[in-house]
Every structure is written in C-alpha cells, then in structure tokens.
C-alpha cells in the first residue's frame, strides 16, 4: 500500500465534513452488492468495489498476499488477487493468539499496511445507538494507530493499538465507543501511524447494561478445602482460547460438551478467562463477555461439574505487573460480587502463572490484597492460588498465604521435561525443532516422583491441599509416550491425594477433537482408565 503523503489530510477531511449521511458523491459499491451489517463484523477483506482512489488507497498495484505470497489455487490463495489491497489468511503453525493458543485457520485479513492507506466499506446500521468497537488485529510495531470514520466523520480520532509483538500473533483490541444512526453509511478504515499491522475484522456491538447476576437452584454452603480437592478429583482446562469470548456464535465449545465431559469421567473444569482485554477504560467488564461467562458457569453447575474461574492473563500481567494490579483487583471485585450466591462448586483462581515482572515478593502482596477484595463478598468460598514463577513447584517455599484463611487450595503446574512435552511446539524456541523424543524411563519417572514429593512435603508442612492445575504434552510428541506420561502424572497426583486438571480440552495438547467430535482416546484413557 502507498504511503499517503499527507496523513493529516485524513483528519482535516473528516473534521470539515458536516454530513451525517452516506456521501452522495461516493462512487464505490458494496462488495458483491451486499453491504456489511452492523451490529456485527465488518470484514476487512470485504472492502468495497471501485478500485484505487475510490474504494481504497494503496501504495502499489500488487496484492502482496493473494497470488504472490500465497501461490496455491484455492479461493483463499487467490482472493481478490487482481486488486492492490494486500490480503492473506491465517495458517496452521504460523498464526496464534497473543497468549499462545491456535488461531482459527483460513481467516482472511488485510496486511502489509502503511500509514496513509485506507479502505472503504458500505455498511447498513440496523438500529441507532451507541456501539462498542473491537478489532481482531496483529501489530508488531508499538504505538501503531488506526482511525475509523463514518461518512467522513471521525468521532474518536487516532486509535492507538497495543502491540502483539509479531505479525502473526493476534488479539482482539478494544477501540472505543461511538454513536451510529440507523441506515446506510460508508465506513473508512485508515492506517495513521506505524503500519505493518494486520486487520481481520472490526466488530460493532450495541452498548448494553451488565446482565443481572445469574440465579442458582443451590445456594452457597462452605466446603472445607481438603474436601473440595476430594470432590474435584479429575478435571480439564476448557475454553481459554475458544472464539466464543469474542463472538458467541463462533463458539467451538458447545453446551453438549459440558455433559460430555461429565459423562467422560471428569468432575472439574478449569475455565480460562482472558478477561482483561474485555474491560473498558474504567476497568468495567464487557456485558456480553459476562453473559458468556454466565453461560459457562450455569452449564457447569447444571452438569454437576466444579468450575474454577481462572484469570488467565498471565502474559499481560507478566509484562506489566504494576499496570496489571488495578485491573486484577477490579476484575475480582466484579466477579466476586457477581457470583457470591453461586454454589460452593464455583471457585476462584486469582491469576494463572504469575511470573516475570510479578516477582515472588510482589505476588505475595498482590494475592493478599486481591484475596481481601474477594473475602468482602465471599468470606469462605474456595480460592485457588499458586506460587510465582509460572506456578512451579520449586517456588512453593516462596509463597506466603494468610495463615488464618483455610479456604484456599494451592495449585502447581508442570510440563517437565520441556524437551519432551513441548517438542514441535512452534511458539517454544528451544523445542520447536525437536521431534521423536520419547518418555518413560525409570529415571524420568523418578524425577517426577521427586518433584511431586517436594510439593507433598510442603503441603503437609503447611496443611494446604494441592491441585495439579496444568500438565500435558504437545500433540506432536509420540503418542505412546504422551499416553505414558499423562497416565503417570495423573496416577501419581491421585496417589498423593491431589486433584488435577489436564491441559486442555481443545486448541492444542487436546483431549477432545471437536472437529471430528470424538475423544483423543489414548489421552482420555490415560486420564480416566
């Protein structure tokens, strides 16, 4: 795309416009004759027809993605290849979520962007009102900016995007709120600063009040922490990287899967919540996100599953511990108030894998401050807390818990040895090129027993029950060794009286193949013999 010689012209243009209707002089036409609908997603690749200078402004006439980078004969490889806008699509083993999950394959997006470029979209707004904008983007450059205008009127000015640190690492970014009037409009998406960002879609959702807290047939009654662990027994991590959090209609995880997990021999689900990206500038949670969480909690309870609500923003918090703290507290203030009447089978986990900038000393203070907020509305609900440095067992001796709070379960994670469990994992630099590594020697089993023995000794000394919150091996490891490893860790944990939650149901390390609608039987039987 061409660098626009005067990117300030964009703001001059929209500031001088007085029209609140679709510009009559606009010569572009909706792609394939169909305007995109708001509320909903405006797909970046479905910009209007009309060509350079009318429907888009690009730096060159070459589509650097379709037909050039992507040389296949599929519709994905050839999409709009004769136009100047650069289009590609998400690929397996290359594109990921910001937190390391797998991105959905085959999502077309606009890339190779530069400041001064813009695209236009004919849209139909179905109802007048305030709308919340989010965008599915990746941006390697810090401080990149976009602007969005309707009928040449920009209500928000430049919108700064948080970097995802890689062109192929994606996140849903909150862009702000604006008012839209019912009827046809022309939306303009402009690259203002930074460039080299990719845009999949911009989503518009009506601004709504938070839904009322859910009601439960069974009210809360205190359950002692060791008894909770006995009831939790066997579990699995779910929905952390499912698209349902951004758009419920795109959910891979369906209502039927709660019953399937229960009937498959599991008693617990650990619900991964990447919630901080669903807060507004005042740290209020998105009402639609809360509705989705209510759906998860209610279906877990209805199917006899213990639900651990795990705040999983460990990457965000690990990179900015001080900036994370107020968001962490705001999150738990809202969630603890919302679920204060939920049965004891709903538990809270303050933060997954505190690490990096969150030192053991910082974590000990933060967990106490956040726990105090939870205890204002949930004085005896079970809360799960793990040590710093990614919940590793070796850091248990640095964990400081309030001595008088006995409604706590301590969680630990292990993926040792990493050269086995993460072989072929494309995001893990040290092990991504490894393959064919097996596991199961006597020495390797003894290493796990010794590691778990450290945690068990700490548990007895401190009189705290243990949850093995994450363990597993990546899908590219030899299946026979994966099965052996999974079974050994699960049985060893059970022999010590621990509960466990396997990583994870879907996405990667998978226990269940949603695409084929079947258990990954060797892993399932290793977990539930």
HELIX and SHEET records of a PDB file:
HELIX    1   1 UNK A    8  UNK A   16  1                                   9    
HELIX    2   2 UNK A   31  UNK A   33  5                                   3    
HELIX    3   3 UNK A   44  UNK A   46  5                                   3    
HELIX    4   4 UNK A   75  UNK A   78  1                                   4    
HELIX    5   5 UNK A  225  UNK A  232  1                                   8    
HELIX    6   6 UNK A  243  UNK A  245  5                                   3    
HELIX    7   7 UNK A  248  UNK A  250  5                                   3    
HELIX    8   8 UNK A  256  UNK A  263  1                                   8    
HELIX    9   9 UNK A  276  UNK A  278  5                                   3    
HELIX   10  10 UNK A  287  UNK A  302  1                                  16    
HELIX   11  11 UNK A  314  UNK A  319  1                                   6    
HELIX   12  12 UNK A  321  UNK A  338  1                                  18    
HELIX   13  13 UNK A  360  UNK A  377  1                                  18    
HELIX   14  14 UNK A  388  UNK A  391  1                                   4    
HELIX   15  15 UNK A  393  UNK A  398  5                                   6    
HELIX   16  16 UNK A  418  UNK A  421  1                                   4    
HELIX   17  17 UNK A  442  UNK A  462  1                                  21    
HELIX   18  18 UNK A  479  UNK A  495  1                                  17    
HELIX   19  19 UNK A  521  UNK A  527  1                                   7    
SHEET    1   A 3 UNK A  36  UNK A  38  0                                        
SHEET    2   A 3 UNK A 118  UNK A 125  1                                        
SHEET    3   A 3 UNK A  56  UNK A  57 -1                                        
SHEET    1   B 5 UNK A  36  UNK A  38  0                                        
SHEET    2   B 5 UNK A 118  UNK A 125  1                                        
SHEET    3   B 5 UNK A 183  UNK A 193 -1                                        
SHEET    4   B 5 UNK A 145  UNK A 150 -1                                        
SHEET    5   B 5 UNK A 159  UNK A 160 -1                                        
SHEET    1   C 5 UNK A  40  UNK A  43  0                                        
SHEET    2   C 5 UNK A 197  UNK A 206 -1                                        
SHEET    3   C 5 UNK A 129  UNK A 139 -1                                        
SHEET    4   C 5 UNK A 169  UNK A 180 -1                                        
SHEET    5   C 5 UNK A  96  UNK A  97  1                                        
SHEET    1   D 2 UNK A  87  UNK A  89  0                                        
SHEET    2   D 2 UNK A 108  UNK A 110 -1                                        
SHEET    1   E 9 UNK A 234  UNK A 238  0                                        
SHEET    2   E 9 UNK A 268  UNK A 273  1                                        
SHEET    3   E 9 UNK A 306  UNK A 311  1                                        
SHEET    4   E 9 UNK A 346  UNK A 349  1                                        
SHEET    5   E 9 UNK A 383  UNK A 386  1                                        
SHEET    6   E 9 UNK A 408  UNK A 413  1                                        
SHEET    7   E 9 UNK A 465  UNK A 470  1                                        
SHEET    8   E 9 UNK A 499  UNK A 502  1                                        
SHEET    9   E 9 UNK A 234  UNK A 238  1                                        
SHEET    1   F 2 UNK A 512  UNK A 513  0                                        
SHEET    2   F 2 UNK A 518  UNK A 519 -1                                        
END                                                                             
